[in-house]
Amino acid sequence: MNENSIPPHLNDLLVQSGSDQDATSLAALIDGVAAAPRPSNPDEWMVLVAEAPSDDLKAHLRAQLTDAANTKNGLDGEPTRPERTTALRAEMSRAGIDGFIVPRCDAHQGEYVSSNSERLAWLTGFTGSAGSAVVLQNKAAIFVDGRYTLQAQDQVDAQVFEICHMADISATEWVARTLPSQATLAYDPWLLTPKQVARFAAACKRAGGELVACQENLIDRVWSDRPADPISPIAPQIDTYSGQSSADKRLEIGNQLVAQGVDCVFLSAPDSIAWLLNVRGADVPFTPFALSFALLRADGTADWFVDPRKLTKPVKNHLGNGVTLRLPQDLENALIQLGAKKATVRLSPAEHPAWVFQKLESAGGLVNHGTDPCQLTKAVKNHTEVAGIRNAHLRDGVAVCRFLAWVDHHANDGEISELNAADQLERFRRENDLFRGLSFPTISGSGPNGAIVHYRVCEKTNRPLDQNSLYLVDSGAQYLDGTTDITRTIAIGRPSPEMCRNFTRVLKGHIALAEARFPVGTTGSQLDILARAPLWNAGLDYDHGTGHGVGAHLSVHEGPQRISKMPNTVALQPGMVISNEPGYYKQAAYGIRIENLVCVCEISDIPDAERAMLGFETLTYAPIDRRLMVVDLLSPSEISWINAYHEQVFTKIGPQLADGDRIWLKAVTAAV
């Protein structure tokens, strides 16, 4: 925000509303708010200015936020701009280095990043959620996985960056082959973990070069219009939704540290901090996180390193005496003090920034290698959280059923596109009072676009819902009491026999997993084959995991539990919420996925059981398209499951629908 654009009477309006801001500090605050995602309530950020801003002040704040949000920041979705790589190379020369690593991440290693951490997108034009680049003085390459090869080819100038598929060559292997002898390759120690640093260091050694840490990110030196750090209000997650106080959570984790001989644990994962302190924010898209760091001691007290401009009065009152608020820039001194005391600090070489390791160890601290202890405890939801998640799914089910009815009523008109379908689904969800936003960008894929597993519709790729095809919609929402994620594949017109056969195979795998019963101690990787077997029997498969953990008004992709081919040592426990989403994708033709969320639960109705057994409670309620089912491929028990599930869908959702939609739901949930 330009200070010259500040209205001369703004300070008077601030004083009249009881704000402790002045016009100058407000300008910086608004720049931070403009860098954060837009909330479901566009004015909720104003509580950071004044508890009860006047109407005149609100009008000024809206206008100033609009001006700040319209400021160019280099993230315009345009393909590669070669002059940016040229500027980076000039900065590399000034710094006396020969190469620079540009990962797509921030210091928190999360799935979503704020706009000022989109360095890879700014440099290359590539906007996918995973990837990295290495820039040398004479060569450069970008590395993406199979989800994004087509997108990278569309967005990245191959004359500037060699486009590499990670399965063919990794960034470290490229460095080992390409870095000149005696050359130095630099990295930002806030953006690489020690595990990543070790791999790049080994690659540089193979090439006869050296890996060095930069004191400042070189992209930040040349990105002149880089957005500010995001600022969004942090609010309490009240016990009504959390089911456990922050003090009790901190004591529980602290007791784990005591048992392991650890003095404190460093926390950088935003979902861990949000869960531990019972707070929520909105600094990054689709996830209710505040970007911050924390140190939790074995006695259950914590230091929270957070921008104070994000803190609302209710959250300050909520934290209590056991949490000390500190500025983000105080973290360095805190680590030095721990080092001076020879404290043992839990750090994860695969999760935490290399900078933290380097700072603590240079100060004399002792590193205890281990995972973030909040992650597993957070994944096991308590009774209050499970109840809230059930309620969120019932409300979400109403929105999804209204949407599916809307598609059925209008798809044959030829007027529905992928974009307006996604928008309509979001409108239905927004009518819920507890709605806080989408939990990820809606995957709305018609025909061949449905075969792109992580497809994201835009104006350029938007397609109508074609007749005689399949429409795949994968979507979810954040509610104050839970997070949802559901996929349905819908017949548009008359699908082909092949589509129906493969849909039925996917459905059989979905049912097999939903009905699974397994002994305590079973991991998700041991169950994965249940979902794949019907496809394998036909010589088919899918190249993604079958299930990911889901948070309680937190991340839609949560660990450490998962269901996949990849080995996983984390046993499923009662209270864990996980997705059940087998699929099948025929390239350039169609995609199929059926996804419900399920909760791990105890099973007590097995006569003469010799072991404690677990199973799944289905949380998601929306019809599965019967038009795509080949009944001859279904067993009697599978048909019984479908009919019982659809009966529950109608019983739970039907009474909450208007007459027309309820009649539609009754028809589509009729017995097979």
C-alpha positions, 0 to 999 in steps of 0.5 A: 500500500502506498503511504501517499494514498492514505486519506488525511483523516484516516488517523481520526477514524482510527482513534474514533474506533478505538484502534491502536494503529496509526495510518503508517502501521496500518499500511504495512498491516494491509499489505500483509492482509492483501498477501493472505487468501481471501476469507469467507467473510471478507471483512473479518480481518478488520478485527486486527484494526479495531474491535468495532470499526465504524462504518466509515472506517470499514469503507476506507479499509475495504478501499485500501485493501482493494488497492493493495490486492490489485498491486502487481506482484509477479504472480500473474500466471504467465509462462516463463519470463527469461529476464527473471532468470537473467536477473537471478544469474546476475545476483548469483555472480555478485554473490560469487556462486555458480548455482542456486536451488529453488524449491517450491516450499516455505520454511514449514514444508507444507502443502500450500504456501503463501504468495510470497513463498511462490518463488518457483512460480515467479521464476519459472511460470510453473504453478503446480504444488510440487517441484523444484528448479536448479539454476546454473550460470549456463543451464537450468532445469525444473523437476516435476512429477507425473501429475504435472508434466503436461502443465510444466510443458505448457507453462515453462519455456523449454529454451530457458529450463530443461523440463525433467520428470522426477522419475527419470532424473532427480534434481540431485542426479542432474546436479551430479551430472551437470554442475561444473567442477570446482563450482559452488551450488547455493541453497536457502537453509530455511527451505531445505531440510538436513535430509535434502541438504545431505543429498545435494551435498553428496551430488555436489561432491560427485561433480567435484563442486561444493554446496553452500548455504546463503544468508539471504534467498537470492530470489528475494533480492531480485523479486522487487514486487514480492508480496509481504508476509501474510497476515490473517486473524488468529482465532481460538478453536474453542473446546466445543470443537476441539474437545480438549484444552491446549493446556492438556494437550501440551502436558500430554506431549510434554509427558512424552518428551519426559519419557524420551529424555527430551527437554523440548521439541521444535515445531514448524508444521502449522497444523501441529501448532494449530492443534496444540494451541487450539488456534486457527488462522488463514495465512495460506490457501485452503487450510486454517493455519497461521504461519509461526514456530513454537518450542514446547518444553517437557513441562508443557509450557511453550514459546510461540513465535508469531507475528503479533499483528495476527493476534485477536483479543480473544486468542490472547485471552484463550492462550493462558499463562502456559504460552509465552508470545514471542516475535518470530525474529526471537527464534534465533536467540531462543535456540542460542539460549537452548544451546548454551544450556546444552538442552536436548531438542527434538528435531526432524531431519526430514521435516525441519529447516536446516537453519534450525539445526545449524543454529542450535548445534553451533550454539552447543545444543543437542539434537534428538532426531525424531518426528513431530510428536503432535502429528500422531496424537493429532491424527487420533481424534477424540470423541468431540472431534469425531462428533463434529466431523460427523456433523460437518459431513451431514451438512456437507452431504446436503450441499453435495446432494443438492449439487448432484441433483442440479447436475442431473437436472441441467447436464443434458442442456449442454450449458454446464461447464467444469468451471460453473459446476465447481462454482455452483458446488461452492455456492451450495456449501457457502450457505452453511453458517459454519463454512470457512472455505474450501479444503482444496481447489475443486477438481472438476473434470469432464471427459479426458480432463477427469483422467488428470488425477490432480486436474485444476480447471481454468479458463484455458482448459474449461470444458462443457460436461460432454454427453455420453461421458464421465464427469469427475468432481473431487471437492471438500470444505472447511467447517468450524467442526470438521474438514470434508473431502468427497469424490463422485463420478457422474454419468453424463448422457449414456456412458460406454459399457467399458466405462461402466465396467471399470466404474464397477471395479472401482466401486468393488474396491471401495466397498472391500475397503469400507467393509474391512475388518482387521486386527489392532496393529494393522497399517494402511499399506496392509489394507491397500490391496483390498481396494486394488484387487478388483482392478488388478484382476482386470489388469488395471491399476491407479497411480496414487494412494488409496487413502490419506488422513484428514484433520479436524478443521485442519489439513485435508491431507494429514499424516502420519497414517495413510493407505497406499502401496508405499510401506507405512509403519503407522498402525491405524487407531480408533479415531483416525479419519482417512479417505477411501478413494480407489480410482481408474484413469484412461489417459485422454479419455475419462477418469473414475474415482469414488471417495468417502471419508471413513473413521477407524473404529472398534469392532465388537460384534465378531463372535469368538474373536480372539483378537481386538478388531478394528473397522471403518465407519463411513462419514460421507453421505452422498449417492453413488451413481447407479447408472454406472454400476454393472450389477452382474459384476457385483456380489450379493454382499456388495449389492447389500452394502450399496443398498444399505449405504444408499438407505442411510444417505436418504435417511440422513440427508433426505429430510434436510432437502427441499421437496424437489431435491428430496424426490430426486434423492429418493429415486437415485438411492432406490435399491439396486 
